[in-house]
Amino acid sequence: MTIKQPINRRQFLTKVGIGSVAVGIGAIGLAGCQQGHESKSDGQTDHTPKPDSPPNPKQAGEQNTNVKHCLADNQYDFYGKHQAGIITPAQRSIYFLVLDLHTDKLDDIKEVFKQWTQYAARLTKGDNIAPYGSNPHVPPVDTGEADSLGAYGLTLTFGVSPSFLQKLNLTDKKPPEFSDLPKFPRDQIRPEYSGGDICIQACSDDPQVSFHAVRQLVRQARSSVSMRWSQSGFLGFDSGNQTARNLFAFKDGTANSNTLDNADKHVWIQQPDWLKDGTYLVVRRIQMHLETWDRTSLNGQDETFGRHRDSGAPIGQSDEFAHLDITAKDDEGNFIIPEISHAGLAKRSGLQLLRRSYSYASGIDPKTGQFDAGLLFISFQKSPMQFTAIQSSLGRVDKMNEYITHIGSGLFACFGGVKQGEYLGQKLFE
């Protein structure tokens, strides 16, 4: 089935996050599973084990079985006005991959994107990129680890960088604002998490489905591209439209002031023609120093964010969605919301963009012996300047900087959506 369920204003703001943005820690909520328990009456198969059936390791009780099938059947159309995975409510997992070109031949890359278009349309339906052949003596076209899993709401979003245009001699089509991100205050960008020519964002409610999709796309384009860097990420399972928490335990996606109706103003590009109905994607790998944070008092944590950790409400209030008044002062004339708090600085910027970030945990940092964990920050905006202006301010004085380090960075232009019979990037390549 294809998801076309309306969401209300609070759900949209919580799950997608257009609004006054806190660039450093901006995770978003999960697209909830709303189909309910499956039954034979709705035409679906009853997968409950029979008494004489061997136990199924995938089934850990009736509730898990129902959730699995509810999510497994979710689908988002690949074809449309905009690429999916941008304003789509956030799924539970992401696999984000950046690729380098190995050719400067435009015809070769056109064929890659044509093939990717066909494969993406199949993968987002829960299908393999090709059926199994009849010859068992040759490798299958599809690697098969997602066989029978379902689509799990898979979306695939593609973007290209300024270096992509340069390598293919397409700089005459480069918009003036489309240049590599500058170095921001306090950046400690590592080359192993930066740069690249093409990005693929795969999101779904099953991490194996996300990884499988990217694996197929790369495998079929090996002669033209190589992998540069990647990052997997996750969101907590949202039950009951609760705002998701980041690894610092604070609710994220609360301070959002606009709805989907404002996307034309803040997200979607109109010019040049090859980017019409597309957007700019910023990715930042933000390492969170969890051990340092865990030694900080609760009051100190609240003052860093400008919000109460338990409720998510602005300091001094109890409602998570109460107005964040950056001008309010206490009886002694001090700002109630600290001026250098994360939420306070973000509110003062007055700028808006769309966030679609995920938490990550990648083992142990060999340099420190501490967790290598944090935020894969992703934002979509109509102009890169929306991000650079905000981050320039946050990088200088944000109290959050005591607890985070930006170590990866990239800027990509995401094409508009694809019509049936066309392919990704067609207006750029032709």
C-alpha positions in Angstrom: 0.0 0.0 0.0 1.1 3.6 -0.6 1.0 5.9 2.4 -1.1 9.0 1.7 -2.3 9.7 5.2 -2.8 13.3 6.2 -1.0 14.5 9.3 -2.0 17.4 11.6 0.0 20.5 12.3 1.6 19.2 15.5 2.4 15.8 13.9 4.0 17.5 10.9 6.1 20.0 13.0 7.2 17.2 15.3 8.0 14.6 12.6 9.4 16.8 9.8 10.6 20.0 11.5 10.2 23.1 9.4 10.8 26.0 11.8 13.3 28.1 13.7 16.1 25.6 13.7 18.7 24.5 16.2 21.4 23.3 13.7 23.5 21.4 16.2 21.0 18.9 17.6 18.0 18.6 15.3 16.5 15.2 15.2 13.0 14.6 14.1 10.2 12.2 15.0 9.1 8.9 13.5 6.3 8.2 11.0 4.0 6.2 13.2 2.5 2.8 12.3 -1.2 3.5 12.1 -2.6 0.5 10.2 -3.4 -1.4 13.4 -3.5 -5.1 13.9 -3.7 -7.2 10.8 -6.5 -9.7 10.3 -7.7 -12.1 7.7 -10.7 -9.9 7.1 -8.6 -7.2 5.4 -7.2 -9.6 2.9 -3.8 -10.2 4.5 -2.4 -13.5 5.5 -2.5 -14.6 9.1 1.2 -15.3 10.0 0.5 -16.5 13.6 2.3 -19.8 14.1 0.1 -22.8 14.3 0.5 -25.1 17.4 2.3 -27.7 15.3 4.5 -25.2 13.5 8.2 -24.7 14.3 8.9 -21.4 16.1 9.7 -18.5 13.9 12.7 -16.4 15.2 11.2 -13.3 13.6 8.2 -13.5 15.8 8.7 -12.5 19.5 5.1 -12.3 20.4 1.8 -11.1 18.9 2.5 -7.4 19.4 5.9 -7.5 17.6 4.4 -9.5 14.7 1.6 -6.9 14.3 4.0 -4.0 14.3 6.4 -5.7 11.9 3.6 -6.3 9.3 2.1 -2.9 9.8 5.4 -1.2 8.9 6.5 -3.7 6.3 3.6 -2.8 4.0 4.2 0.9 4.0 5.3 2.4 0.7 6.1 5.9 -0.6 5.9 6.6 -4.4 9.3 7.2 -6.0 7.8 9.2 -8.8 6.3 12.6 -8.0 6.8 16.4 -8.0 9.5 16.2 -5.3 11.9 13.4 -4.4 10.6 11.4 -1.5 12.6 11.4 1.8 12.6 15.2 2.2 9.1 16.1 3.5 8.3 12.5 4.2 7.8 11.9 7.9 11.0 10.4 9.2 11.4 6.7 9.2 13.3 4.7 11.9 16.6 4.3 10.1 18.9 5.9 7.6 21.8 4.7 5.6 23.6 7.8 4.1 26.3 7.2 1.5 28.6 9.6 -0.4 30.2 8.5 -3.7 33.1 9.7 -5.8 33.0 9.8 -9.6 35.5 7.6 -11.5 34.7 9.0 -14.9 34.3 12.4 -16.6 32.2 10.9 -19.4 28.7 12.4 -19.2 27.1 9.6 -21.1 28.4 7.0 -18.6 26.8 9.0 -15.7 23.6 9.5 -17.6 23.3 5.7 -17.9 24.0 5.3 -14.1 21.2 7.7 -13.2 18.8 6.1 -15.7 19.5 2.7 -14.1 19.2 4.1 -10.6 15.8 5.5 -11.5 14.5 2.1 -12.5 16.0 0.4 -9.5 14.8 3.0 -7.0 11.2 2.7 -8.3 11.4 -1.1 -7.7 13.1 -1.0 -4.4 10.7 1.5 -2.9 7.9 -0.9 -3.7 9.6 -3.6 -1.8 10.8 -5.5 -4.9 14.3 -6.7 -5.8 16.0 -4.7 -8.6 15.6 -7.8 -10.8 13.9 -11.2 -10.6 16.0 -14.2 -9.9 17.3 -15.8 -13.1 17.1 -19.5 -14.1 20.8 -20.1 -14.2 22.1 -21.0 -10.7 25.7 -20.9 -11.8 25.9 -17.1 -12.1 25.6 -14.5 -9.3 22.0 -13.2 -8.8 21.5 -9.6 -9.9 20.0 -8.7 -6.5 22.0 -9.7 -3.4 18.7 -10.8 -1.7 19.1 -9.8 2.0 15.7 -7.9 1.8 13.8 -10.8 0.2 10.2 -10.9 1.5 10.8 -8.1 4.0 8.6 -5.6 2.4 9.2 -1.9 1.5 9.1 -0.6 5.2 8.5 2.9 3.9 11.7 3.0 2.0 12.6 6.4 0.4 15.7 7.1 -1.8 16.9 10.6 -2.2 19.7 11.6 -4.5 21.9 14.7 -4.7 25.1 16.0 -6.4 27.8 18.3 -5.2 29.7 21.2 -6.8 32.6 18.9 -7.6 30.2 16.7 -9.5 29.4 19.5 -11.9 33.1 20.4 -12.2 34.2 16.9 -13.0 31.5 16.5 -15.7 32.2 20.0 -17.2 28.8 21.2 -16.2 29.9 24.3 -14.3 27.9 26.6 -16.6 24.8 25.1 -15.0 26.0 25.8 -11.4 23.9 28.3 -9.4 26.0 31.1 -7.9 25.2 30.0 -4.3 26.1 26.4 -4.9 29.7 26.2 -3.5 31.3 24.0 -0.9 30.4 25.0 2.7 32.9 27.3 4.4 34.9 26.3 7.5 32.8 27.4 10.5 34.0 28.4 13.9 35.1 25.4 16.0 34.8 23.0 13.1 37.2 20.0 13.2 36.2 18.5 9.9 37.9 15.2 9.0 38.4 14.2 5.3 37.0 10.7 5.9 33.6 12.2 6.7 33.5 15.0 4.1 33.4 15.9 0.4 32.3 13.6 -2.4 30.3 13.9 -5.6 27.0 12.1 -5.1 24.9 11.4 -2.1 22.2 8.7 -1.6 20.0 9.0 1.4 18.1 5.7 2.1 15.5 5.8 4.9 13.1 3.1 6.0 11.6 1.5 9.1 14.0 -1.5 8.8 17.8 -0.8 8.7 18.3 -3.9 6.6 16.0 -2.6 3.9 17.9 0.8 3.9 21.3 -0.9 3.6 20.1 -3.3 0.9 18.8 -0.5 -1.3 22.1 1.4 -1.2 24.1 -1.8 -1.7 22.2 -2.6 -4.9 22.6 0.9 -6.4 26.4 1.0 -5.7 26.9 -2.6 -6.9 25.4 -1.8 -10.4 27.5 1.4 -10.8 30.9 0.2 -9.7 32.6 1.0 -13.0 31.7 4.7 -12.6 31.7 5.4 -8.9 33.4 4.4 -5.6 32.3 4.8 -2.0 33.8 7.7 -0.1 32.0 7.7 3.3 28.8 6.5 4.9 26.9 6.7 8.1 23.9 4.8 9.4 21.6 6.3 12.0 18.4 5.6 14.0 15.5 7.2 15.7 13.6 6.0 18.7 10.4 4.3 18.0 7.6 6.9 18.3 4.6 5.6 20.1 1.8 8.1 20.4 3.3 11.0 18.5 5.8 11.8 21.2 8.6 14.1 20.2 11.8 12.1 19.7 14.7 12.5 22.1 18.4 12.8 21.0 21.3 11.1 22.7 21.5 14.0 25.2 17.9 13.0 26.2 16.3 16.2 25.1 13.3 16.4 22.9 14.1 17.4 19.4 11.8 18.9 16.8 9.7 21.0 19.3 10.6 24.5 18.2 9.0 24.5 14.8 6.9 27.3 13.7 5.8 26.5 10.2 3.8 23.9 8.4 4.1 22.2 5.0 2.4 25.2 3.4 5.7 27.2 3.9 7.9 24.7 2.1 7.8 26.7 -1.1 9.3 29.7 0.8 11.9 27.8 2.8 12.7 24.5 1.0 11.9 24.2 -2.7 14.0 25.7 -5.4 12.5 27.2 -8.5 15.6 28.1 -10.5 17.6 26.9 -12.4 15.4 24.6 -14.3 17.4 21.4 -13.5 16.8 22.1 -9.8 13.1 23.1 -10.0 11.2 21.5 -7.2 14.4 20.3 -5.7 16.4 21.5 -2.7 19.8 21.8 -1.2 20.9 19.1 1.3 23.4 19.9 4.1 24.9 17.0 6.0 27.0 17.3 9.1 28.4 14.5 11.2 28.3 15.9 14.8 30.1 14.0 17.5 28.4 14.3 20.9 30.7 14.0 23.9 28.4 11.9 25.9 30.7 11.3 28.9 31.2 15.0 29.4 27.5 15.7 29.1 26.7 12.9 31.6 28.8 14.8 34.2 26.8 18.0 33.7 24.1 18.9 36.3 20.5 18.9 35.2 20.3 22.6 35.6 23.4 23.0 33.4 21.8 20.8 30.8 18.6 22.7 30.8 20.5 26.0 30.4 22.5 24.6 27.5 19.4 23.8 25.6 17.2 26.6 26.9 14.5 24.0 27.7 13.6 21.6 30.5 14.8 18.1 29.8 11.8 16.2 31.2 9.0 18.1 29.4 10.8 19.8 26.6 9.2 23.1 27.6 11.0 26.4 27.5 12.8 27.2 30.8 10.2 28.5 33.3 7.2 26.8 31.5 5.6 23.4 31.6 4.1 23.0 28.1 6.6 21.6 25.5 4.9 23.7 22.8 4.7 26.9 24.7 6.0 30.0 23.0 9.8 30.4 23.5 10.1 34.0 24.6 13.7 35.1 24.2 13.0 38.5 25.7 11.5 37.4 29.0 13.5 38.3 32.1 13.4 37.3 35.8 13.0 39.7 38.7 16.7 40.4 38.7 16.7 41.4 35.0 18.4 38.2 33.7 17.1 36.5 30.6 15.1 33.4 31.5 16.2 31.7 28.3 20.0 32.1 28.4 21.2 34.2 25.5 23.8 31.6 24.4 21.5 28.6 24.9 20.9 26.5 21.8 17.2 27.2 21.5 17.7 30.9 22.3 20.3 31.4 19.6 18.3 29.4 17.0 15.2 31.5 17.8 17.2 34.8 17.4 18.4 33.8 13.9 14.9 34.2 12.5 15.9 31.7 9.7 14.0 28.6 8.8 14.9 25.3 7.2 13.8 21.7 7.2 15.6 19.2 9.4 15.8 15.5 8.9 18.5 14.3 11.3 19.3 10.9 12.9 21.3 9.7 15.9 24.3 7.5 15.3 26.5 5.2 17.4 29.6 3.9 15.6 31.5 2.0 18.3 34.4 3.5 20.2 36.6 6.5 19.2 40.1 5.1 19.2 41.6 8.5 20.0 39.6 9.0 23.2 38.4 5.5 24.2 34.9 7.0 24.5 31.7 6.5 22.5 31.8 7.6 18.9 28.2 8.7 18.9 26.2 11.7 18.0 24.0 13.2 15.3 23.9 12.8 11.6 22.5 16.3 11.0 20.7 16.7 7.7 18.8 19.8 6.6 17.0 20.8 3.4 16.8 24.5 2.4 16.0 26.7 -0.6 19.5 28.3 -0.4 22.7 27.1 1.3 22.9 30.6 2.9 20.0 29.6 5.3 22.3 27.1 6.8 25.6 29.0 6.7 24.1 32.0 8.4 22.7 30.0 11.3 25.8 27.8 11.8 28.1 30.8 11.7 26.2 32.2 14.7 26.0 28.9 16.6 29.6 28.0 15.9 30.8 31.2 17.7 28.8 31.3 20.9 26.5 28.3 21.3 26.8 26.8 24.8 26.3 23.5 23.1 29.8 23.7 21.6 31.2 22.5 25.0 29.6 19.1 24.3 29.7 18.6 20.5 32.3 18.7 17.6 31.4 18.9 13.9 33.6 16.4 12.2 31.9 15.8 8.9 30.4 18.1 6.3 28.8 18.2 2.8 26.5 20.1 0.5 24.5 18.6 -2.3 21.8 19.7 -4.7 18.9 17.3 -4.8 17.0 17.2 -8.1 13.3 17.7 -8.3 11.0 14.7 -8.4 10.9 12.3 -11.4 7.9 11.8 -13.7 7.1 8.4 -15.1 9.2 7.8 -18.2 11.9 10.3 -17.1 15.0 9.8 -15.0 16.9 11.5 -12.2 18.8 14.6 -13.3 17.5 14.5 -16.8 17.3 18.2 -17.1 20.9 18.6 -16.0 22.3 15.9 -18.3 20.3 16.9 -21.4 
